Amino acid sequence: MSGSTMPVREAHRFDVARLSEWMRANVAGFSGPLTVEQFQGGQSNPTYRLVTPARSYVLRRKPPGELLKGAHAVDREARVLTALAGAGFPVAHVHGLCVDDAVIGTWFYVMDMVEGRVFWDATFPGVPTEQRDAYFDAMNATLATLHRLDYTALGLADYGRAGGYIERQISRWSRQYIEDTDAGRDPHMDRLLAWLPEHIPPGDETAIVHGDYRADNMIFHPSEPRILAVLDWELSTLGHPLADFAYHVMMYRMPPDILGGIAGADLAALGIPDEAEYVARYCRRTGREGIADLDFYIAFNMFRFAAIVHGIKGRLARGTAASANAPAMAARFERIAQLAWQQAERMGA
């Protein structure tokens, strides 16, 4: 199953006939009639399943309403998906990008619907214990592959700025947190705003980074521990691969109700590699001896994730939240901020 859908929310409806016209002109082999459902996920960019008698597609769009500058860049998503597909990396095929607001009201792109399994819980329930290690290894190997890709050869040299990723990210999310007054402030976030810039580890690297790499942003083969498509590239850019990997490893330190974390789970009984082993596998695949500053990278990522959830809380207050799950996610903001500060405290903050 590739994700649950629901009737399109009132705020996210559009003229299906206009979309059908666009698809007839831009999507090879398209034939209606077309019906539209909305995926329950998609906290930032509303995501839809487009169903025709022959096949289904997926549409990702900017949300309607007033948007923060630089956010919801579906054109960037379409660009990186197209480049990665050319390199054989597992992503959905993009059929076309529309930057004409007259079609459905905002920019959007249409891609293939990839059928498979999505696991919202990183303990991989339903998978036999003896197979779970292979599923974790597939996630690990796929991210290591992404970080080893030559972004210049893929035509993505200008997809972001080389170097200084962590500094820029701290600045970006600090600014968005401060400017989004509709969502309020939090003391743990305020401490992190001051602490993080002073503790950035030395050394820098640049790679294509996903920005939101976690189990539920992947579609697995229906019966094999193999990733068919990595989803949700909204936060992708050129950045520090260790920061990207640490966001993924964050699952080991998150509770089950936040990002499907596995903190507190009996990993050995579940057949899941522990954090140290998982980190070691990534290091072997990327030619590293270890990650000395992992605690910082995780603190940074929890701060960044808290800032993203803070943005969801703000959009909820403004009535532009894309997902039906937005209220539940926004309610977790303070806990995530506290978890982020606890990571800083592990380093003596």
For each residue, the residues with C-beta under 8 A, 3 or more apart:
1: 4 117 118
2: 113 114 115 116 117 118 219
3: 39 40 41 49 118
4: 1 39 40
5: 37 38 39 40 49
6: 9 37 38 39 40 324
7: 37 38
8: 12 13 36 37 38 48
9: 6 12 13 38 46 324
10: 13
11: 64 65 319 320
12: 8 9 38 46 63 64 322
13: 8 9 10
14: 18 19 104 105
15: 18 19 104
16: 19 20 34 35 36
17: 20 21
18: 14 15 21 22 102 103 104
19: 14 15 16 22 23 34 36 50 59 103 104
20: 16 17 23 24 32 33 34
21: 17 18 24 25
22: 18 19 25 26 98 103
23: 19 20 26 27 30 32 34 50 57 110
24: 20 21 27 30 32
25: 21 22
26: 22 23 95 96 98 110
27: 23 24 30 57 95 96 110
28: 95
29: 54
30: 23 24 27 52
31: 52 53 54
32: 20 23 24 52
33: 20 52 53
34: 16 19 20 23 50 51 52
35: 16 50 51 52
36: 8 16 19 48 49 50 51 59
37: 5 6 7 8 48 49 51
38: 5 6 7 8 9 12 42 46 47 48 49
39: 3 4 5 6 42 47 48 49 58
40: 3 4 5 6 323 324 325
41: 3 47 216 323 325
42: 38 39 45 46 47 60 322 323
43: 308 312 321 322 323 325 326 329
44: 63 71 72 234 311 312 322
45: 42 60 61 62 63 72 74 77 234 322
46: 9 12 38 42 60 61 63 322
47: 38 39 41 42 58 59 60 61
48: 8 36 37 38 39 58 59 60 61
49: 3 5 36 37 38 39 56 57 58 113
50: 19 23 34 35 36 56 57 58 59 110 113
51: 34 35 36 37 56
52: 30 31 32 33 34 35 55 56 57
53: 31 33
54: 29 31
55: 52 113
56: 49 50 51 52 113
57: 23 27 49 50 52 95 110 111 112 113
58: 39 47 48 49 50 92 110 111 112 113
59: 19 36 47 48 50 108 109 110
60: 42 45 46 47 48 74 77 108 109 111
61: 45 46 47 48 74 104 106 107 108
62: 45 67 72 74 106 107 108
63: 12 44 45 46 67 72 106 315 320 322
64: 11 12 105 106 320
65: 11 318 319 320
66: 318 320
67: 62 63 71 72 320
68: 71 176 179 180 311
69:
70: 73
71: 44 67 68 311
72: 44 45 62 63 67 234
73: 70 76 77 234
74: 45 60 61 62 77 78 97 107 108 109 234
75: 78 79 97 99 107 109
76: 73 79 80 159 233 234 236
77: 45 60 73 74 80 81 109 233 234 236
78: 74 75 81 82 94 97 109 111
79: 75 76 82 83 156 159
80: 76 77 83 84 156 159 208 233 236
81: 77 78 84 85 91 92 94 111 233
82: 78 79 85 86 94
83: 79 80 86 87 154 155 156
84: 80 81 87 89 91 146 149 154 208
85: 81 82 88 89 91 92 93 94
86: 82 83 154
87: 83 84 149 154
88: 85
89: 84 85 145 146 149 230
90: 142 227 228 229 230
91: 81 84 85 229 230 233
92: 58 81 85 111 112 113 114 229 231
93: 85 111 112
94: 78 81 82 85 97 109 110 111
95: 26 27 28 57 109 110 111 112
96: 26 27 109 110
97: 74 75 78 94 107 108 109
98: 22 26 103 104 107 108 109 110
99: 75 107
100: 103
101: 105 106 107
102: 18
103: 18 19 22 98 100 108
104: 14 15 18 19 61 98 108
105: 14 64 101
106: 61 62 63 64 101
107: 61 62 74 75 97 98 99 101
108: 59 60 61 62 74 97 98 103 104
109: 59 60 74 75 77 78 94 95 96 97 98
110: 23 26 27 50 57 58 59 94 95 96 98
111: 57 58 60 78 81 92 93 94 95
112: 57 58 92 93 95
113: 2 49 50 55 56 57 58 92
114: 2 92 219 228 229
115: 2 219 222
116: 2 219 220 221 222 228 229
117: 1 2 219 220 221 222
118: 1 2 3 216 218 219 220
119: 122 124 125 127 135 215 216 218 220 260
120: 215 216 260
121: 124 125 215 256 260
122: 119 214 215 251 259 260 261 262
123: 132 256 260 262 265 270 272
124: 119 121 127 132 135 215 272
125: 119 121
126:
127: 119 124 131 132 135 225
128: 131 132
129: 132 269 270 271
130: 133 271
131: 127 128 134 135 225 271
132: 123 124 127 128 129 135 136 270 271 272
133: 130 136 137 271 272 273
134: 131 137 138 225
135: 119 124 127 131 132 138 139 220 225
136: 132 133 139 140 272 273 278
137: 133 134 140 141 225 273 281
138: 134 135 141 142 220 225 226 227
139: 135 136 142 143 213 215 218 227 248
140: 136 137 143 144 278 281 282 285
141: 137 138 144 145 285
142: 90 138 139 145 146 218 227 230
143: 139 140 146 147 210 213 244 245 248 282
144: 140 141 147 148 282 285 286
145: 89 141 142 148 149
146: 84 89 142 143 149 207 208 209 210 230
147: 143 144 207 208 209 241 244 245 286
148: 144 145 207 286
149: 84 87 89 145 146 154 207 208
150: 153 154
151: 154 156 157 159 206 207 208 238
152: 155 156 157
153: 150
154: 83 84 86 87 149 150 151 208
155: 83 152
156: 79 80 83 151 152 159 208 238
157: 151 152
158:
159: 76 79 80 151 156 208 236 237 238
160: 165 237 238 239
161: 164 165 168 238
162: 206 238
163: 204 206
164: 161 167 168 204
165: 160 161 168 169 204 206 209 237 238 239 240 243
166: 169 170 200 239 240 243 300
167: 164 170 171 197 200
168: 161 164 165 171 172
169: 165 166 172 173 239 243 300 304
170: 166 167 173 174 196 197 200 300 303
171: 167 168 174 175
172: 168 169 175 176
173: 169 170 176 177 303 304 307 308
174: 170 171 177 178 193 307
175: 171 172 178 179
176: 68 172 173 179 180 307 310 311
177: 173 174 180 189 193 307 310
178: 174 175 193
179: 68 175 176
180: 68 176 177 183 310 311 314
181: 184
182: 313 314 317 318
183: 180 310 311 313 314 317 330 333
184: 181 313
185: 189 190
186: 189 190 306 310 333 334 337
187: 190 191
188: 191 192 334 337 338 340 341
189: 177 185 186 192 193 303 306 307 310 337 340
190: 185 186 187 193 194
191: 187 188 194 195 341 344 349
192: 188 189 195 196 299 303 337 340 341 344
193: 174 177 178 189 190 196
194: 190 191 197 198
195: 191 192 198 199 344 349
196: 170 192 193 199 200 299 300 303 344
197: 167 170 194 200
198: 194 195
199: 195 196 296 344 347 349
200: 166 167 170 196 197 296
201: 292 293 296 297
202:
203:
204: 163 164 165 240
205: 240 241 242
206: 151 162 163 165 238 239 240
207: 146 147 148 149 151 238 239 240 241 244
208: 80 84 146 147 149 151 154 156 159 236 237 238
209: 146 147 165 236 237 238 239 240 241 243 244
210: 143 146 213 217 230 233 235 236 244
211: 233 234 235 236 237 239 244 247
212: 217 232 234 235 247
213: 139 143 210 217 230 244 247 248
214: 122 217 247 248 251 259 260
215: 119 120 121 122 124 139 218 251 260
216: 41 118 119 120 259 260
217: 210 212 213 214 230 231 232
218: 118 119 139 142 215 227 229 230 231
219: 2 114 115 116 117 118 227 228 229 231
220: 116 117 118 119 135 138 224 225 226 227 228
221: 116 117 224 225 226 227 228
222: 115 116 117
223:
224: 220 221
225: 127 131 134 135 137 138 220 221
226: 138 220 221
227: 90 138 139 142 218 219 220 221 230
228: 90 114 116 219 220 221
229: 90 91 92 114 116 218 219
230: 89 90 91 142 146 210 213 217 218 227 233
231: 92 217 218 219
232: 212 217
233: 76 77 80 81 91 210 211 230 236
234: 44 45 72 73 74 76 77 211 212
235: 210 211 212
236: 76 77 80 159 208 209 210 211 233
237: 159 160 165 208 209 211
238: 151 156 159 160 161 162 165 206 207 208 209
239: 160 165 166 169 206 207 209 211 243 244
240: 165 166 204 205 206 207 209 243 244
241: 147 205 207 209 244 245 286
242: 205 245 246 291 293 294 297
243: 165 166 169 209 239 240 246 247 297 300 301
244: 143 147 207 209 210 211 213 239 240 241 247 248
245: 143 147 241 242 248 249 282 291 297
246: 242 243 249 250 291 294 297 298 300 301
247: 211 212 213 214 243 244 250 301 304 305
248: 139 143 213 214 244 245 251
249: 245 246 252 253 275 278 279 294 298
250: 246 247 253 254 259 261 298 301 302 305
251: 122 214 215 248 254 259 260 261 262
252: 249 261 262 263 274 275 278
253: 249 250 261 263 275 298 302 339 343
254: 250 251 258 259 260 261 262 263 339
255: 258 261 263 264
256: 121 123 260 261 262 263 264 265
257: 261 332
258: 254 255 261 332 335 336 339
259: 122 214 216 250 251 254 305
260: 119 120 121 122 123 214 215 216 251 254 256
261: 122 250 251 252 253 254 255 256 257 258
262: 122 123 251 252 254 256 265 267 272
263: 252 253 254 255 256
264: 255 256
265: 123 256 262 270 272
266: 269 270
267: 262 270 272 273 274
268: 271 272 274
269: 129 266
270: 123 129 132 265 266 267
271: 129 130 131 132 133 268
272: 123 124 132 133 136 262 265 267 268
273: 133 136 137 267 277 278 281
274: 252 267 268 277 278
275: 249 252 253 278 279
276: 279 280
277: 273 274 280 281
278: 136 140 249 252 273 274 275 281 282
279: 249 275 276 282 283 290 291 294
280: 276 277 283 284 290
281: 137 140 273 277 278 284 285
282: 140 143 144 245 278 279 285 286 288
283: 279 280 286 287 288 289 290 291
284: 280 281 287 288
285: 140 141 144 281 282
286: 144 147 148 241 282 283
287: 283 284
288: 282 283 284 291
289: 283
290: 279 280 283
291: 242 245 246 279 283 288 294 297
292: 201
293: 201 242 296 297
294: 242 246 249 279 291 297 298
295: 298 299 343 346 347
296: 199 200 201 293 299 300 347
297: 201 242 243 245 246 291 293 294 300 301
298: 246 249 250 253 294 295 301 302 343
299: 192 196 295 296 302 303 340 341 343 344 346 347
300: 166 169 170 196 243 246 296 297 303 304
301: 243 246 247 250 297 298 304 305
302: 250 253 298 299 305 306 336 339 340 343
303: 170 173 189 192 196 299 300 306 307 337 340
304: 169 173 247 300 301 307 308
305: 247 250 259 301 302 308 309 336 340
306: 186 189 302 303 309 310 333 336 337 340
307: 173 174 176 177 189 303 304 310 311
308: 43 173 304 305 311 312
309: 305 306 312 313 329 330 332 333 336
310: 176 177 180 183 186 189 306 307 313 314 333
311: 44 68 71 176 180 183 307 308 314 315
312: 43 44 308 309 315 316 321 323 326 329 330 333
313: 182 183 184 309 310 316 317 330 333
314: 180 182 183 310 311 317 318
315: 63 311 312 318 319 320 321 322 326
316: 312 313 319 321 326 327 330
317: 182 183 313 314
318: 65 66 182 314 315
319: 11 65 315 316
320: 11 63 64 65 66 67 315
321: 43 312 315 316 326 327 330
322: 12 42 43 44 45 46 63 315 326
323: 40 41 42 43 312 326 329
324: 6 9 40
325: 40 41 43 328 329
326: 43 312 315 316 321 322 323 329 330
327: 316 321 330 331
328: 325 331 332
329: 43 309 312 323 325 326 332
330: 183 309 312 313 316 321 326 327 333
331: 327 328
332: 257 258 309 328 329 335 336
333: 183 186 306 309 310 312 313 330 336 337
334: 186 188 337 338
335: 258 332 338 339
336: 258 302 305 306 309 332 333 339 340
337: 186 188 189 192 303 306 333 334 340 341
338: 188 334 335 341 342
339: 253 254 258 302 335 336 342 343
340: 188 189 192 299 302 303 305 306 336 337 343 344
341: 188 191 192 299 337 338 344 345 349
342: 338 339 345 346
343: 253 295 298 299 302 339 340 346 347
344: 191 192 195 196 199 299 340 341 347 349
345: 341 342 348 349
346: 295 299 342 343
347: 199 295 296 299 343 344
348: 345
349: 191 195 199 341 344 345
